[in-house]
Amino acid sequence: MGGARAKQPSLSQLRAFAAVAEYLHFRDAAAAIGMSQPALSGAVSALEDALGVQLVERTTRKVLLSPAGERLAVRARAVLEAVGELMEEAEAVRAPFTGVLRLGVIPTVAPYLLPTVLTLVHERYPDLDLQVHEEQTSSLLEGLAAGRLDLLLLAVPLGVPGVAELPLFDEDFVLVTPREHWLGGREDIPREALKELHLLLLDEGHCLRDQALDICREAGRTEGAPVTTTAAGLSTLVQLVAGGLGVTLLPRTAVRVETDRNDRLVTGYFADPAPSRRVALAMRTGAARQSEFETFAQALREAMRRLPVRVVAEAG
């Protein structure tokens, strides 16, 4: 056919257009992919020129996709995803445990497990370029789906299609109270005790908050019992407890780091079976590096035996 176009769109043009289609805002899109705004605008114009189609309607206030832009944005994303898979496949073939591994970790796991993870990588996988991203669960899952992250370390179950979980361990929750609290230091706290306690929790969006609320519901706590949400991190929660504002639940792995520095705090343990959470690695189902990630999970299980957790058998 004589009408074939000589110009092929470049990947950077497709990346620029996909970002504009996602954010519908040139400045935000440029920031998201680390491009200057003029370069981004130029790349989108060049793509329109190469395709012979207007993709974007530019108004003073905002960016709108043209009908053609809506359709082609889907194609552009698919092309970029396929290129990402190509790169991932090549990296996996080249050699396991080399190149970049982008690990996403939730804030209630990162400070307590990263020392173990980083030591393991340093000692056993010295050629692996581990990049750590601490974010809340919803953001991590978006990053995994978009290919921004390769592997996640977080609390499960997630129940998300297209995400496979490699369970690592279960850990109990403990009750952290001010020194003079009637439950402080006990080894046999019944769950029902949670019914009436003044409980301090993390902000919305932290899965640990949701887990704590689930535990409280199981204990028969009514919605009316006071829950004061004030903290963005466990360190702050623990300081509030030390100041006498209430009590909180901590995962066992966090206890030493968060309570050792403060003699105004006491830890209490629940009667068996204690409320607990499961921590796992999560990857895209059918990831090119699946066998590598499974090996990594098993190495982590071994390394985590030294922590106050119950390591899950390999078969999960």
C-alpha positions in Angstrom: 0.0 0.0 0.0 1.3 3.4 -1.0 -0.2 5.1 2.1 2.1 3.5 4.6 3.6 6.1 6.9 7.4 6.5 7.1 7.4 7.6 10.7 7.4 5.1 13.5 6.4 6.3 17.0 9.2 6.1 19.5 8.8 4.5 23.0 9.4 7.9 24.7 6.6 9.4 22.6 4.3 6.5 23.7 5.4 6.9 27.3 4.7 10.6 27.2 1.2 10.1 25.7 0.3 7.3 28.1 1.3 9.6 31.0 -0.9 12.5 29.6 -3.7 10.0 29.1 -3.4 8.9 32.7 -3.1 12.3 34.4 -4.9 14.5 31.9 -2.5 17.2 33.0 0.8 18.1 31.3 2.7 19.1 34.5 1.6 16.1 36.5 2.3 13.7 33.6 5.8 15.3 33.1 6.6 14.9 36.8 5.4 11.3 36.9 7.8 10.2 34.1 10.7 12.6 34.9 10.5 14.6 31.8 10.3 18.4 31.4 7.0 19.8 30.5 8.1 21.2 27.1 9.8 17.9 26.2 6.6 16.0 27.1 4.4 18.4 25.1 6.8 18.0 22.2 6.8 14.2 22.4 3.0 14.1 22.3 2.9 16.5 19.3 5.6 14.4 17.5 3.5 11.3 18.2 0.4 13.0 16.7 2.5 13.9 13.7 3.9 10.4 13.3 0.4 8.8 13.5 -1.4 11.5 11.6 -4.1 11.7 14.3 -5.0 14.3 16.9 -4.8 12.6 20.2 -5.2 15.5 22.7 -7.4 18.5 22.9 -5.5 21.2 24.7 -7.7 23.8 26.5 -6.4 26.5 28.8 -7.5 24.7 31.9 -7.1 21.0 31.3 -6.2 18.3 28.8 -8.9 16.2 27.1 -8.3 13.1 25.0 -9.9 13.1 21.6 -12.0 10.0 20.7 -9.0 8.7 18.8 -6.8 9.5 21.8 -9.0 7.4 24.0 -8.7 4.4 21.7 -5.0 4.8 21.1 -4.2 5.3 24.8 -5.2 1.7 25.4 -2.9 0.5 22.6 -0.1 2.7 23.9 -0.3 1.2 27.3 -0.4 -2.3 25.9 2.8 -1.6 23.8 4.6 -0.2 26.9 3.5 -3.2 29.0 4.8 -5.6 26.3 8.1 -3.8 26.1 8.4 -3.9 29.9 7.8 -7.7 29.8 10.4 -8.0 27.0 13.0 -6.2 29.2 12.0 -8.3 32.3 12.3 -11.5 30.3 15.7 -10.5 29.0 16.9 -9.7 32.5 15.6 -13.0 33.9 17.3 -15.0 31.1 20.6 -13.1 31.5 21.1 -14.3 35.1 19.0 -14.6 38.2 19.7 -12.2 41.1 21.4 -9.6 38.9 20.1 -6.3 37.7 17.4 -4.3 39.4 14.8 -5.6 41.8 12.3 -3.0 42.8 10.8 -4.1 46.1 7.7 -2.4 47.6 7.3 -2.6 51.4 4.5 -1.5 53.6 5.4 1.0 56.4 4.4 -1.4 59.2 6.9 -4.0 57.9 9.8 -1.9 56.4 11.7 -0.8 59.6 11.5 -4.2 61.2 12.2 -6.6 58.4 14.4 -4.6 56.1 17.5 -5.2 58.2 17.0 -9.0 57.6 16.2 -8.5 53.9 19.1 -6.2 53.2 21.6 -8.4 55.1 20.4 -11.4 53.1 20.8 -9.6 49.7 24.2 -8.2 50.7 25.5 -11.6 51.7 23.9 -13.9 49.2 23.0 -11.8 46.2 25.7 -9.1 45.9 25.0 -8.5 42.2 21.3 -7.7 42.8 20.5 -4.0 42.7 17.8 -3.8 45.3 15.7 -0.7 45.2 13.2 -0.3 48.1 9.9 1.7 47.9 7.9 2.2 51.1 4.2 2.8 50.4 0.8 1.8 51.6 -0.8 -1.4 50.2 -3.0 0.2 47.6 -0.2 2.2 46.1 2.1 -0.9 46.1 -0.5 -3.0 44.2 -0.9 -0.2 41.7 2.8 -0.1 41.2 3.0 -3.9 40.8 0.2 -3.9 38.2 1.8 -1.0 36.3 5.2 -2.7 36.3 6.8 0.1 38.4 7.5 -2.5 41.1 8.6 -6.1 40.8 7.9 -7.6 44.1 6.0 -6.6 47.3 6.6 -7.4 51.0 3.3 -6.9 52.8 0.5 -8.4 54.9 -1.9 -10.8 53.2 -4.4 -12.1 52.1 -4.8 -9.5 49.4 -7.4 -11.3 47.3 -6.3 -9.4 44.1 -6.6 -11.1 40.7 -3.3 -11.4 38.9 -1.2 -11.2 42.1 0.4 -14.4 43.4 1.4 -14.6 47.1 4.5 -16.3 48.5 3.8 -16.6 52.3 6.8 -16.0 54.6 5.6 -16.1 58.2 2.8 -15.4 60.7 3.4 -13.1 63.6 1.3 -12.3 66.7 0.0 -9.0 67.7 0.8 -7.7 71.2 -0.8 -5.1 73.3 1.4 -2.1 74.2 0.2 -0.2 77.3 1.4 2.5 79.6 3.4 1.1 82.6 0.5 1.5 85.1 -2.2 -0.1 82.9 -4.1 -3.1 84.4 -3.2 -5.3 81.4 0.4 -4.3 81.2 2.9 -7.2 81.3 0.2 -9.9 81.3 0.8 -13.1 79.3 -2.8 -14.3 79.0 -4.8 -11.4 77.9 -8.2 -12.5 76.5 -9.2 -11.0 73.2 -12.4 -9.8 74.8 -10.4 -7.3 76.7 -10.2 -5.3 73.5 -13.9 -4.6 73.8 -13.6 -1.6 76.1 -10.0 -0.4 75.7 -9.2 3.1 74.4 -7.4 1.9 71.3 -5.0 4.1 69.3 -4.7 3.2 65.6 -2.9 4.2 62.4 -4.4 6.5 59.8 -6.8 5.3 57.1 -5.1 3.4 54.3 -2.7 1.4 56.5 -3.6 -2.3 56.4 -2.5 -2.7 60.0 -5.4 -0.4 61.0 -7.9 -2.6 59.1 -6.4 -5.7 60.7 -6.6 -4.2 64.2 -10.3 -3.2 63.6 -11.0 -6.8 62.4 -9.4 -8.2 65.6 -11.5 -5.8 67.7 -14.7 -6.8 65.8 -13.9 -10.5 66.4 -13.5 -9.6 70.1 -17.0 -8.3 70.1 -16.1 -4.6 70.2 -18.9 -2.4 69.1 -18.5 0.4 66.6 -19.2 2.9 69.5 -16.1 2.1 71.5 -13.6 4.9 71.2 -10.9 4.6 68.5 -8.7 7.6 68.2 -6.9 7.8 64.9 -4.0 10.1 65.2 -0.8 8.5 63.9 0.9 8.0 60.5 3.4 5.6 61.9 3.9 3.1 64.7 6.6 5.2 66.4 4.1 8.0 66.9 1.5 5.5 68.1 3.9 4.2 70.7 4.8 7.7 71.9 1.1 8.4 72.4 0.7 5.3 74.4 3.7 6.3 76.6 2.0 9.7 77.1 -1.1 7.9 78.6 -3.5 8.5 75.7 -4.5 4.9 75.2 -3.2 1.5 74.2 -2.2 0.0 70.8 -1.6 -3.2 69.0 1.9 -3.9 67.6 3.1 -6.8 65.4 5.8 -8.8 67.3 8.5 -7.8 64.9 8.0 -4.1 65.8 8.1 -4.5 69.5 11.8 -4.3 70.2 12.4 -1.4 67.9 9.5 0.6 69.1 9.4 0.0 72.8 13.0 -0.6 73.9 13.8 3.1 74.1 10.9 3.9 76.5 10.6 2.7 80.1 7.1 4.1 80.3 5.8 1.2 78.1 4.8 -2.3 78.9 4.0 -5.2 76.5 1.2 -7.6 77.2 0.6 -10.9 75.3 -2.7 -12.5 74.3 -3.8 -15.9 75.4 -3.6 -18.5 72.6 -4.6 -18.3 69.8 -3.3 -14.8 69.8 -4.5 -12.4 67.0 -1.9 -12.5 64.2 -1.1 -11.4 60.7 0.6 -13.2 57.8 3.4 -11.5 55.9 4.2 -12.6 52.3 6.0 -11.6 49.1 3.6 -10.8 46.3 4.4 -10.8 42.5 2.5 -10.6 39.3 1.0 -14.0 38.4 3.2 -15.6 35.8 6.1 -13.1 36.3 9.1 -13.8 34.2 11.2 -14.0 37.3 8.8 -16.3 39.2 11.4 -19.0 40.0 13.9 -16.4 41.1 11.3 -14.8 43.4 10.3 -18.3 44.8 14.0 -18.9 45.6 14.2 -15.5 47.2 11.1 -16.2 49.3 12.7 -19.5 50.6 15.9 -17.7 51.5 13.9 -15.0 53.4 12.0 -17.7 55.3 15.3 -19.2 56.5 16.7 -15.7 57.4 13.6 -14.8 59.3 13.7 -17.8 61.7 15.7 -15.6 64.0 12.8 -13.2 64.4 9.8 -13.6 66.8 7.6 -15.1 64.0 6.3 -18.5 62.9 7.9 -19.2 59.5 5.5 -20.8 57.0 6.4 -24.0 55.3 7.6 -23.6 51.7 4.4 -25.1 50.2 2.4 -22.3 52.0 
